[in-house]
Amino acid sequence: KHVNEQAEQSTIRSHQQNERVQNNAMLTVLAVFAFSLIGAWFLSGMIVTPIQKLQEVMRQLAMGNLSVRADVDGDNEISKL
């Protein structure tokens, strides 16, 4: 009888530890997903904003406003355009 109680307690502890590991894994996945979303949002802003500014300058030029200037920041592909 004593051996059965020990085996049952061991099984309970094993299940509890398994649940903790699963919870930690789920939290880790959620944290990585959240950081990935934030990083993607930040990077898309770094790419889209300069293109939108350049698009507005090109629209002004197409309308005949030759005095409009494009701000050039950095040394990347967008600033070279």
N, CA, C and O of each residue as an XYZ file, in Angstrom:
324
protein
N       0.828     -1.194      0.000
C       0.000      0.000      0.000
C       0.869      1.254      0.000
O       0.555      2.232     -0.678
N       1.946      1.223      0.751
C       2.857      2.361      0.846
C       3.489      2.685     -0.511
O       3.658      3.853     -0.859
N       3.829      1.665     -1.257
C       4.434      1.839     -2.579
C       3.433      2.484     -3.532
O       3.802      3.335     -4.341
N       2.177      2.083     -3.438
C       1.145      2.668     -4.292
C       0.955      4.154     -4.001
O       0.772      4.948     -4.924
N       0.997      4.535     -2.721
C       0.859      5.949     -2.352
C       2.029      6.759     -2.898
O       1.842      7.860     -3.416
N       3.229      6.212     -2.779
C       4.404      6.905     -3.302
C       4.315      7.045     -4.815
O       4.659      8.092     -5.364
N       3.866      6.018     -5.477
C       3.733      6.074     -6.936
C       2.682      7.101     -7.337
O       2.862      7.838     -8.306
N       1.581      7.146     -6.587
C       0.527      8.115     -6.890
C       1.015      9.546     -6.666
O       0.735     10.430     -7.475
N       1.741      9.778     -5.575
C       2.291     11.108     -5.305
C       3.305     11.500     -6.374
O       3.351     12.651     -6.808
N       4.102     10.547     -6.784
C       5.079     10.813     -7.838
C       4.382     11.168     -9.146
O       4.823     12.060     -9.870
N       3.304     10.473     -9.441
C       2.530     10.763    -10.651
C       1.912     12.154    -10.577
O       1.915     12.889    -11.565
N       1.383     12.518     -9.413
C       0.787     13.849     -9.229
C       1.846     14.927     -9.415
O       1.614     15.917    -10.110
N       3.010     14.736     -8.794
C       4.096     15.716     -8.943
C       4.534     15.835    -10.398
O       4.813     16.927    -10.891
N       4.588     14.701    -11.067
C       4.978     14.706    -12.480
C       3.972     15.485    -13.323
O       4.364     16.254    -14.201
N       2.690     15.294    -13.067
C       1.655     16.028    -13.803
C       1.724     17.527    -13.508
O       1.560     18.351    -14.407
N       1.967     17.874    -12.242
C       2.074     19.288    -11.878
C       3.269     19.938    -12.565
O       3.180     21.059    -13.067
N       4.380     19.222    -12.580
C       5.567     19.754    -13.244
C       5.326     19.884    -14.745
O       5.770     20.852    -15.362
N       4.636     18.930    -15.326
C       4.310     18.984    -16.748
C       3.446     20.206    -17.054
O       3.665     20.884    -18.058
N       2.469     20.492    -16.198
C       1.623     21.672    -16.383
C       2.436     22.957    -16.287
O       2.221     23.884    -17.067
N       3.377     23.022    -15.329
C       4.226     24.216    -15.195
C       5.078     24.420    -16.443
O       5.226     25.544    -16.924
N       5.634     23.336    -16.962
C       6.455     23.428    -18.174
C       5.606     23.898    -19.352
O       6.045     24.743    -20.133
N       4.400     23.359    -19.485
C       3.516     23.778    -20.574
C       3.133     25.248    -20.435
O       3.101     25.978    -21.425
N       2.841     25.685    -19.210
C       2.499     27.094    -18.992
C       3.675     28.005    -19.325
O       3.500     29.044    -19.962
N       4.872     27.615    -18.894
C       6.059     28.416    -19.204
C       6.320     28.467    -20.703
O       6.690     29.511    -21.239
N       6.127     27.346    -21.374
C       6.324     27.317    -22.827
C       5.313     28.218    -23.520
O       5.665     28.940    -24.453
N       4.067     28.185    -23.076
C       3.030     29.031    -23.671
C       3.344     30.510    -23.443
O       3.190     31.322    -24.355
N       3.778     30.862    -22.243
C       4.138     32.252    -21.967
C       5.319     32.695    -22.821
O       5.354     33.829    -23.299
N       6.280     31.809    -23.010
C       7.434     32.136    -23.847
C       7.010     32.369    -25.289
O       7.459     33.323    -25.924
N       6.152     31.506    -25.806
C       5.663     31.663    -27.180
C       4.903     32.975    -27.325
O       5.093     33.696    -28.304
N       4.043     33.290    -26.359
C       3.281     34.542    -26.415
C       4.201     35.761    -26.349
O       3.981     36.742    -27.060
N       5.227     35.703    -25.501
C       6.164     36.819    -25.395
C       6.933     37.012    -26.697
O       7.101     38.142    -27.156
N       7.399     35.926    -27.289
C       8.121     36.020    -28.563
C       7.206     36.578    -29.646
O       7.632     37.405    -30.452
N       5.963     36.135    -29.670
C       4.992     36.632    -30.648
C       4.756     38.130    -30.462
O       4.723     38.881    -31.437
N       4.592     38.562    -29.209
C       4.361     39.983    -28.937
C       5.566     40.820    -29.365
O       5.400     41.855    -30.010
N       6.770     40.383    -29.014
C       7.968     41.126    -29.414
C       8.131     41.135    -30.931
O       8.601     42.121    -31.499
N       7.751     40.051    -31.585
C       7.824     40.006    -33.047
C       6.863     41.005    -33.677
O       7.215     41.684    -34.641
N       5.656     41.095    -33.138
C       4.689     42.070    -33.654
C       5.187     43.496    -33.472
O       5.080     44.320    -34.380
N       5.729     43.781    -32.299
C       6.248     45.127    -32.037
C       7.412     45.431    -32.971
O       7.492     46.527    -33.525
N       8.308     44.477    -33.151
C       9.437     44.672    -34.056
C       8.995     44.876    -35.492
O       9.539     45.727    -36.196
N       8.013     44.104    -35.932
C       7.507     44.250    -37.302
C       6.843     45.607    -37.489
O       7.022     46.247    -38.525
N       6.083     46.047    -36.504
C       5.430     47.360    -36.573
C       6.477     48.469    -36.657
O       6.343     49.396    -37.456
N       7.518     48.371    -35.830
C       8.583     49.371    -35.826
C       9.315     49.391    -37.168
O       9.548     50.461    -37.731
N       9.676     48.226    -37.676
C      10.396     48.156    -38.947
C       9.542     48.638    -40.113
O      10.045     49.311    -41.013
N       8.264     48.301    -40.105
C       7.404     48.761    -41.197
C       7.289     50.276    -41.181
O       7.228     50.901    -42.240
N       7.260     50.873    -40.003
C       7.237     52.331    -39.915
C       8.506     52.949    -40.467
O       8.464     53.996    -41.113
N       9.632     52.304    -40.214
C      10.904     52.817    -40.730
C      10.951     52.745    -42.250
O      11.642     53.543    -42.883
N      10.235     51.812    -42.840
C      10.244     51.642    -44.292
C       9.152     52.471    -44.951
O       9.402     53.143    -45.951
N       7.948     52.429    -44.403
C       6.792     53.050    -45.051
C       6.816     54.572    -44.951
O       6.489     55.249    -45.926
N       7.191     55.123    -43.812
C       7.143     56.578    -43.625
C       7.990     57.330    -44.646
O       7.484     58.278    -45.247
N       9.250     56.963    -44.877
C      10.020     57.681    -45.900
C       9.425     57.544    -47.301
O       9.487     58.481    -48.096
N       8.852     56.387    -47.603
C       8.239     56.195    -48.921
C       7.020     57.097    -49.066
O       6.801     57.677    -50.130
N       6.230     57.219    -48.008
C       5.068     58.107    -48.060
C       5.497     59.562    -48.240
O       4.860     60.308    -48.985
N       6.569     59.968    -47.565
C       7.078     61.337    -47.731
C       7.547     61.560    -49.164
O       7.264     62.601    -49.757
N       8.260     60.591    -49.717
C       8.736     60.698    -51.094
C       7.562     60.720    -52.070
O       7.597     61.443    -53.066
N       6.543     59.947    -51.795
C       5.349     59.926    -52.639
C       4.687     61.308    -52.662
O       4.244     61.765    -53.716
N       4.621     61.964    -51.520
C       4.023     63.302    -51.462
C       4.861     64.308    -52.253
O       4.309     65.149    -52.962
N       6.183     64.228    -52.137
C       7.059     65.122    -52.902
C       6.864     64.888    -54.395
O       6.781     65.846    -55.163
N       6.789     63.634    -54.812
C       6.601     63.326    -56.231
C       5.241     63.826    -56.727
O       5.121     64.281    -57.865
N       4.226     63.741    -55.876
C       2.901     64.246    -56.246
C       2.953     65.756    -56.452
O       2.370     66.277    -57.403
N       3.649     66.453    -55.563
C       3.795     67.903    -55.695
C       4.551     68.257    -56.978
O       4.183     69.200    -57.678
N       5.600     67.506    -57.283
C       6.357     67.745    -58.514
C       5.482     67.512    -59.741
O       5.551     68.271    -60.708
N       4.664     66.469    -59.707
C       3.784     66.167    -60.835
C       2.754     67.269    -61.049
O       2.297     67.486    -62.171
N       2.388     67.964    -59.973
C       1.423     69.062    -60.077
C       2.095     70.360    -60.528
O       1.424     71.377    -60.704
N       3.413     70.329    -60.715
C       4.120     71.492    -61.220
C       4.847     72.295    -60.162
O       5.462     73.311    -60.486
N       4.798     71.879    -58.922
C       5.492     72.591    -57.852
C       6.956     72.159    -57.851
O       7.322     71.153    -57.243
N       7.783     72.939    -58.541
C       9.196     72.577    -58.664
C      10.034     73.081    -57.502
O      11.242     72.843    -57.462
N       9.409     73.778    -56.551
C      10.157     74.287    -55.401
C      10.143     73.304    -54.225
O      10.828     73.524    -53.226
N       9.378     72.241    -54.340
C       9.297     71.277    -53.247
C      10.600     70.492    -53.153
O      11.226     70.171    -54.162
N      10.994     70.188    -51.911
C      12.239     69.456    -51.687
C      11.960     68.224    -50.847
O      11.076     68.221    -49.991
N      12.716     67.200    -51.101
C      12.598     65.965    -50.310
C      13.698     65.960    -49.257
O      14.869     66.182    -49.563
N      13.302     65.703    -48.012
C      14.294     65.580    -46.946
C      15.045     64.269    -47.126
O      14.444     63.221    -47.362
N      16.353     64.341    -47.012
C      17.186     63.151    -47.164
C      17.799     62.836    -45.812
O      18.600     63.608    -45.284
N      17.418     61.699    -45.261
C      17.963     61.238    -43.985
C      18.616     59.885    -44.200
O      17.994     58.975    -44.748
N      19.839     59.747    -43.783
C      20.495     58.451    -43.841
C      21.157     58.161    -45.169
O      21.207     59.000    -46.068
N      21.661     56.946    -45.261
C      22.374     56.508    -46.456
C      21.814     55.154    -46.898
O      22.554     54.185    -47.066
N      20.492     55.110    -47.081
C      19.870     53.858    -47.498
C      19.230     54.026    -48.868
O      19.351     55.081    -49.492
N      18.558     52.995    -49.327
C      17.984     53.004    -50.672
C      16.930     54.094    -50.837
O      16.865     54.737    -51.884
N      16.114     54.304    -49.823
C      15.052     55.308    -49.906
C      15.649     56.705    -50.005
O      15.189     57.506    -50.819
N      16.647     57.014    -49.209
C      17.243     58.351    -49.265
C      17.991     58.567    -50.578
O      18.145     59.709    -51.011
N      18.455     57.507    -51.212
C      19.122     57.653    -52.507
C      18.128     57.955    -53.621
O      18.496     58.559    -54.629
N      16.857     57.537    -53.450
C      15.838     57.859    -54.444
C      15.611     59.354    -54.470
O      14.785     59.839    -55.243
